[in-house]
Amino acid sequence: MSDITVGDRVRVVREYENTPGRHAGAVGSVVSIDNRDDRFPYEVRTDGGVNGEGLWVHEVELLDSVSSAAADRESLVTRAKSLLAGTEHTGADVVAMAAFLAGGAA
């Protein structure tokens, strides 16, 4: 385990042991740590998550306050790409979706 503690702001590095998973890049706060679970030790409540539920993940990295805003933007773009996957879309569509997810105009 690392120096991650409950309440830390983190970015999900890997959702699963052997693959990044669809939540890789998501940013949130650690709400629980299970030191006995090597597969999914961190519960992270991601920004913009559904119903405030936590997500158990394999690996996270600590965010510092300087990179937090950039990480939040990266998380929004990652989520926008995921939502638009399988559709014909442009970079502008990804940016518009990310703005919408951030609470911008619909």
Residue pairs with C-beta under 8 A, 6 or more apart in sequence:
1 33
1 35
1 41
2 62
3 62
4 10
4 30
4 33
4 42
4 60
4 62
5 30
5 33
6 30
6 31
6 32
6 33
7 29
7 30
8 29
8 30
8 62
8 63
9 27
9 28
9 29
9 62
9 63
9 68
10 27
10 28
10 29
10 30
10 42
10 44
10 60
10 61
10 62
10 63
11 25
11 26
11 27
11 60
11 61
11 63
11 71
11 74
11 75
12 21
12 23
12 24
12 25
12 26
12 27
12 28
12 44
12 46
12 55
12 57
12 59
12 60
13 20
13 24
13 58
13 59
13 60
13 61
14 20
14 21
14 24
14 57
14 58
14 59
15 21
15 22
15 23
15 24
15 55
15 57
15 58
16 39
16 58
17 39
17 58
21 57
22 82
23 46
23 55
23 57
24 78
25 74
25 75
25 78
26 44
26 46
26 47
26 55
26 75
26 78
26 79
27 46
27 47
27 63
27 68
27 71
27 72
27 74
27 75
28 44
28 45
28 46
28 47
28 49
28 55
29 44
29 45
30 42
30 43
30 44
30 60
31 43
31 44
31 45
31 54
32 42
32 43
32 54
33 41
33 42
33 43
34 40
34 41
34 43
35 41
37 56
39 58
40 56
40 57
40 58
41 56
41 58
42 56
42 57
42 58
42 59
42 60
43 54
43 55
43 56
43 57
44 54
44 55
44 57
44 60
45 52
45 53
45 54
45 55
46 55
46 75
47 72
47 75
48 75
48 76
48 79
48 101
49 55
63 71
73 98
76 98
76 101
76 102
77 94
77 95
77 98
79 98
79 101
80 94
80 95
80 97
80 98
80 101
81 94
83 97
84 93
84 94
84 97
99 105
100 106
